[in-house]
Amino acid sequence: MVRTIGAVDAATDILGDKWTPRLLRFFASEPTVRFCQLQDLTGEINPRTLSARLVKLEEAGIIVKRPMSGSRCEYELTPKGQDLMPILLKMHDWSEKYA
């Protein structure tokens, strides 16, 4: 059982804050997302918080930041991030059923 708890801890290190699952859900329908899109889609996230979450996801290997023209960039899921999508969809299904 200890091994299972450790695995849950690893997942909650990534998904355990308020914003990360909310941000990742937008990647389920969009192959790439820009910072301003994420800010608009969430509506209420502080730019500093958004930036910090994106850095954390990038450091964890969940997303990759791709430069575009000028100072713009796009974010996209890595294979590791794509493997999180079924988990997020299950979380959505559970919330729909019980929330």
Backbone as JSON, one array per atom type, in Angstrom:
{
  "sequence": "MVRTIGAVDAATDILGDKWTPRLLRFFASEPTVRFCQLQDLTGEINPRTLSARLVKLEEAGIIVKRPMSGSRCEYELTPKGQDLMPILLKMHDWSEKYA",
  "N": [[0.81, -1.2, 0.0], [2.02, 1.23, 0.59], [3.44, 1.96, -1.68], [1.38, 2.72, -3.45], [0.34, 4.97, -2.13], [2.52, 6.69, -2.35], [2.51, 7.07, -5.1], [0.1, 8.41, -5.43], [0.73, 10.72, -4.04], [2.67, 11.81, -5.76], [1.09, 12.46, -7.98], [-0.69, 14.3, -6.82], [1.07, 16.3, -6.2], [1.34, 17.57, -8.6], [-1.32, 18.0, -9.53], [-2.64, 19.02, -7.34], [-3.24, 21.7, -6.57], [-5.37, 24.64, -6.68], [-5.51, 25.82, -9.25], [-4.13, 24.35, -11.29], [-5.46, 21.91, -12.37], [-7.62, 23.23, -13.52], [-6.4, 24.8, -15.45], [-5.16, 22.87, -17.08], [-7.34, 21.58, -18.22], [-8.06, 23.03, -20.47], [-6.28, 22.27, -22.36], [-7.24, 19.89, -23.23], [-8.98, 20.28, -25.3], [-7.66, 21.94, -27.03], [-4.78, 21.98, -29.02], [-2.58, 23.68, -28.68], [-2.02, 26.42, -26.47], [-2.14, 29.83, -25.66], [-0.69, 32.18, -23.33], [-2.32, 34.47, -22.83], [-4.77, 33.46, -23.7], [-5.26, 31.44, -21.8], [-5.48, 33.04, -19.55], [-7.77, 34.53, -20.21], [-9.66, 32.44, -20.47], [-9.8, 31.32, -17.91], [-10.54, 33.49, -16.45], [-10.37, 34.61, -13.78], [-7.81, 34.33, -12.78], [-4.8, 35.46, -11.38], [-2.17, 37.1, -13.12], [0.47, 36.59, -12.2], [0.13, 34.26, -10.72], [-0.76, 32.53, -12.72], [1.51, 32.49, -14.37], [3.35, 31.32, -12.59], [2.18, 28.78, -12.22], [2.34, 27.76, -14.82], [5.11, 27.65, -15.17], [5.71, 25.74, -13.19], [4.38, 23.51, -14.26], [5.8, 23.22, -16.61], [8.38, 22.68, -15.62], [7.83, 20.24, -14.46], [7.55, 18.7, -16.65], [5.12, 18.49, -17.94], [4.0, 20.33, -19.68], [5.2, 22.12, -22.57], [6.92, 25.02, -23.51], [6.64, 26.99, -26.31], [8.28, 29.23, -28.35], [6.92, 31.97, -30.2], [6.27, 34.44, -32.7], [7.84, 37.59, -31.97], [7.37, 38.49, -28.6], [5.61, 36.57, -27.91], [4.35, 33.34, -26.96], [3.52, 29.85, -27.08], [1.9, 27.19, -25.38], [2.08, 23.71, -25.03], [0.94, 20.35, -24.51], [3.09, 17.81, -23.31], [4.03, 14.38, -24.03], [3.86, 13.22, -21.47], [2.11, 15.02, -20.23], [-0.13, 14.61, -21.84], [-0.85, 12.11, -20.99], [-2.08, 12.73, -18.62], [-4.59, 13.64, -19.28], [-6.78, 11.66, -19.43], [-7.13, 11.26, -16.68], [-7.97, 13.79, -15.79], [-10.36, 13.95, -17.22], [-11.78, 11.88, -16.0], [-11.96, 12.99, -13.44], [-13.62, 15.11, -14.06], [-15.94, 13.72, -14.87], [-16.59, 12.45, -12.43], [-17.12, 14.71, -10.86], [-19.33, 15.75, -12.2], [-21.16, 13.76, -11.65], [-21.33, 13.68, -8.82], [-21.07, 16.22, -7.66]],
  "CA": [[0.0, 0.0, 0.0], [2.88, 2.4, 0.64], [3.76, 2.34, -3.05], [0.22, 3.41, -3.99], [0.27, 6.29, -1.52], [3.57, 7.49, -2.97], [2.06, 7.42, -6.44], [-0.92, 9.45, -5.27], [1.45, 11.94, -3.66], [3.28, 12.37, -6.96], [0.03, 13.08, -8.8], [-1.23, 15.5, -6.17], [2.07, 17.37, -6.3], [1.07, 18.29, -9.84], [-2.73, 18.37, -9.69], [-3.24, 19.31, -6.05], [-3.6, 23.07, -6.25], [-6.64, 25.11, -7.23], [-5.51, 26.25, -10.65], [-3.52, 23.46, -12.28], [-6.45, 21.15, -13.15], [-8.42, 24.18, -14.3], [-5.61, 25.2, -16.62], [-4.92, 21.72, -17.94], [-8.55, 21.18, -18.94], [-8.13, 23.72, -21.75], [-5.44, 21.53, -23.3], [-7.99, 18.73, -23.71], [-9.65, 20.62, -26.56], [-6.78, 22.77, -27.84], [-3.42, 21.43, -29.05], [-1.69, 24.68, -28.1], [-2.74, 27.5, -25.79], [-1.28, 30.97, -25.31], [-0.85, 32.74, -21.98], [-3.5, 35.34, -22.77], [-5.95, 32.6, -23.81], [-5.48, 30.83, -20.5], [-5.95, 34.09, -18.66], [-9.16, 34.82, -20.59], [-10.51, 31.28, -20.23], [-10.01, 31.13, -16.48], [-11.27, 34.67, -16.01], [-10.05, 35.24, -12.51], [-6.47, 34.02, -12.3], [-3.81, 36.53, -11.36], [-1.09, 36.78, -14.06], [1.63, 36.0, -11.5], [-0.23, 32.89, -10.38], [-0.75, 31.8, -13.99], [2.9, 32.31, -14.76], [3.95, 30.36, -11.66], [1.65, 27.45, -12.52], [2.9, 27.31, -16.1], [6.51, 27.29, -14.91], [5.69, 24.47, -12.45], [4.0, 22.45, -15.21], [6.93, 23.06, -17.53], [9.45, 22.0, -14.87], [7.41, 18.85, -14.22], [7.52, 17.98, -17.92], [3.73, 18.32, -18.35], [3.82, 21.19, -20.85], [6.4, 22.71, -23.14], [6.71, 26.4, -23.96], [7.17, 27.17, -27.66], [8.29, 30.64, -28.75], [6.28, 32.39, -31.45], [6.82, 35.73, -33.13], [7.94, 38.59, -30.92], [7.47, 37.97, -27.23], [4.55, 35.6, -27.7], [4.7, 31.92, -26.92], [2.42, 28.91, -26.93], [2.17, 26.05, -24.51], [1.42, 22.48, -25.46], [1.19, 19.2, -23.66], [4.09, 16.8, -23.66], [3.41, 13.06, -23.86], [3.56, 13.06, -20.04], [0.91, 15.81, -20.01], [-1.25, 13.95, -22.52], [-1.25, 10.99, -20.14], [-2.92, 13.26, -17.54], [-5.93, 13.98, -19.77], [-7.81, 10.73, -18.96], [-7.36, 11.5, -15.26], [-8.79, 14.99, -15.69], [-11.7, 13.62, -17.71], [-12.42, 11.11, -14.93], [-12.3, 13.96, -12.4], [-14.8, 15.83, -14.57], [-17.08, 12.8, -14.78], [-16.92, 12.28, -11.02], [-17.74, 15.96, -10.41], [-20.66, 15.83, -12.8], [-22.03, 12.79, -11.0], [-21.5, 13.84, -7.39], [-20.98, 17.61, -7.16]],
  "C": [[0.85, 1.26, 0.0], [3.22, 2.88, -0.76], [2.61, 3.12, -3.68], [0.12, 4.82, -3.42], [1.33, 7.2, -2.12], [3.19, 7.94, -4.37], [0.99, 8.51, -6.39], [-0.26, 10.77, -4.89], [2.09, 12.6, -4.88], [2.25, 13.06, -7.85], [-0.51, 14.34, -8.15], [-0.21, 16.63, -6.1], [1.83, 18.21, -7.55], [-0.36, 18.83, -9.88], [-3.37, 18.93, -8.42], [-3.55, 20.76, -5.72], [-4.88, 23.48, -6.99], [-6.6, 25.29, -8.75], [-5.03, 25.23, -11.66], [-4.54, 22.61, -13.03], [-7.32, 22.05, -14.03], [-7.69, 24.63, -15.55], [-5.44, 24.05, -17.6], [-6.15, 21.31, -18.74], [-8.65, 21.84, -20.31], [-7.27, 23.03, -22.81], [-6.15, 20.29, -23.85], [-8.65, 19.01, -25.06], [-8.79, 21.46, -27.5], [-5.37, 22.17, -27.86], [-2.38, 22.38, -28.48], [-2.54, 25.8, -27.51], [-1.73, 28.59, -25.46], [-1.62, 31.47, -23.91], [-2.13, 33.56, -21.89], [-4.8, 34.53, -22.93], [-6.27, 31.96, -22.46], [-6.02, 31.85, -19.5], [-7.41, 34.43, -18.94], [-10.09, 33.67, -20.23], [-10.78, 31.05, -18.75], [-10.74, 32.32, -15.88], [-10.75, 35.35, -14.77], [-8.64, 34.97, -11.99], [-5.56, 35.24, -12.41], [-2.69, 36.16, -12.32], [0.14, 36.16, -13.4], [1.36, 34.53, -11.16], [-0.21, 32.02, -11.63], [0.67, 31.51, -14.42], [3.59, 31.26, -13.89], [3.47, 28.94, -11.95], [2.21, 26.9, -13.82], [4.35, 26.9, -15.95], [6.57, 25.95, -14.19], [5.36, 23.31, -13.38], [5.12, 22.18, -16.21], [8.07, 22.31, -16.84], [9.12, 20.54, -14.6], [7.33, 18.04, -15.51], [6.11, 17.73, -18.44], [3.43, 19.13, -19.6], [5.19, 21.63, -21.35], [6.02, 24.08, -23.68], [7.4, 26.55, -25.31], [7.14, 28.65, -28.03], [7.59, 30.85, -30.09], [6.94, 33.7, -31.87], [6.82, 36.73, -31.99], [8.11, 37.97, -29.55], [6.4, 36.93, -26.92], [5.09, 34.17, -27.67], [3.41, 31.11, -26.77], [2.88, 27.8, -26.01], [1.44, 24.85, -25.09], [1.8, 21.34, -24.53], [2.32, 18.35, -24.21], [3.37, 15.44, -23.62], [3.03, 12.78, -22.4], [2.27, 13.82, -19.69], [-0.31, 15.18, -20.66], [-1.75, 12.76, -21.71], [-2.1, 11.45, -18.95], [-4.37, 13.5, -17.99], [-7.02, 12.98, -19.35], [-8.13, 10.91, -17.48], [-8.26, 12.72, -15.07], [-10.22, 14.74, -16.17], [-12.47, 12.79, -16.68], [-12.81, 12.02, -13.77], [-13.55, 14.74, -12.8], [-16.04, 14.95, -14.44], [-17.54, 12.61, -13.33], [-17.63, 13.53, -10.49], [-19.15, 16.12, -10.95], [-21.64, 14.92, -12.05], [-22.33, 13.16, -9.55], [-21.51, 15.29, -6.88], [-22.31, 18.34, -7.27]]
}
